[in-house]
């Protein structure tokens, strides 16, 4: 059974790209907000989604790294670092690091995520497996 832990509403900005002889890299900076019954906050600083395209195979590796600043369910100010890597077609594996005592268990949970396109960017939903 999956349990929704966190929803992040991402607003994408102008992408940056470079095309080499073997790989094209596109970096999409973003901002956004995060919310759930456990946490509320905002994306901090220089968040980026990185897309690496193999020019020979056409395959793409995607990952996003960002930090959230906000408040946990206990009202404590905290940060959450998220690294979300694509593991296959629409299969995402997030990892979390946090300084929140309340959210500390998220660092050890088996997590998955969904990424859905929206008008201004994407919505990321992070789930705990078998909770």
N, C-alpha and C positions, 0 to 999 in steps of 0.2 A: 504494500500500500504506500502510495506517495503522499507526502504532506508538503504543502506549499509553505516555504520558509520566508521568501522575499520576492518582491516584484520591483524591477528597476525600469523606469520609463526613460529611455535614452533619446536625446536630441542630438542628431548628427550634424557636424559642421563640414566645411569644405575639405575633401580628401586631398592628400598629398601622395604623389607617386613617383617611382623611378623604374625604368625598364632597362634591365641589363641584358646580357647575351643569353642567359639561361633562365632568369627569374624576373618577374615583375612584382614589385611590392607596392601595395596601396595601404596607406595609414589613414584612418578616419578618426579624427579627434571628436570627442563628444562630451556632453554634459548631461545632467539629468537628476532625477529624484528617485528615492527608494522608499518603499513602504510595506508594512505588514503589521500584524498584531505584535510582532517582536521588536521591530525597529522602524524608525523614521529618520530620513536624512537626505543628503545631497551628494552627488558625485563631486569629488575634490579635484583641483589642479588639472594636470595634463593626462586625462584618460584617453586611451587610444585603442581602436580595433585595428589589428594588423592582418592583412590578407596577402599571402605569398603564393603567386601563381607560377607553376612550372610551364615554361613556354613550349617544352617538348611534349609533355604528357597532357597538358591542360588541367592538371589537378591543382587544387587550391587548399592551402592550410590556413585556417583562421584561428585567431586567438584575440582575446581582449583582456587588458589589465587596467584595473582602476581601484581607487580607494573611495570609500564613503565616510562622511562625517555626519554624526547624528546622535540620537538618543535611543537607548534600548528600552525594553518594556518596564524596567525598574526605574526609569527616569535618569539613568546615568549617561553622561556624555561618553561617546566611544567612537572608534573607527573600525571599519571592516575593509580589508584588502581582498579583492576577488580576482582570480585568474580563471578565465573561462575558455577552454580549448575545445575545438570541434573534433570529435572522435569518429565521425562518419556522417552520412546524410542525415541532417537535422538531429544529430546526437551530440550533446554537449556535456563536458565534464568540468564543473567548476571546483576550485579549491578556495578555501576561505582561511584567512588569518584575522583574528580580532583581539582587541584589548578589553573587551567586555566580559566580565565574569558570567553574566547571564547568558551570553551567546557562545561562550567558550566551547560547548559541546559541538557546535557546527564545524569546528576544525577537524573533527574525527569522524563525522558522519559520511556515509556514501551518498554523494550528491549527483544530481543530474539537472539539466536546465533545458528550457525551450526558448527559442528566439523567434519572435513574430514581428514581421514588418508592419510599421505604422506610417501615418502620413508624415511625421517629422523625424522618424528614425526607426527604432525597434523597441519592443517590450521584452525584457528578459525575466523569466520566472525560474527561480531556483527551488528545487524540491529535494527533500530528504527521502531516501529509499528505505522501506521496511521499518518505519518508525511506529 
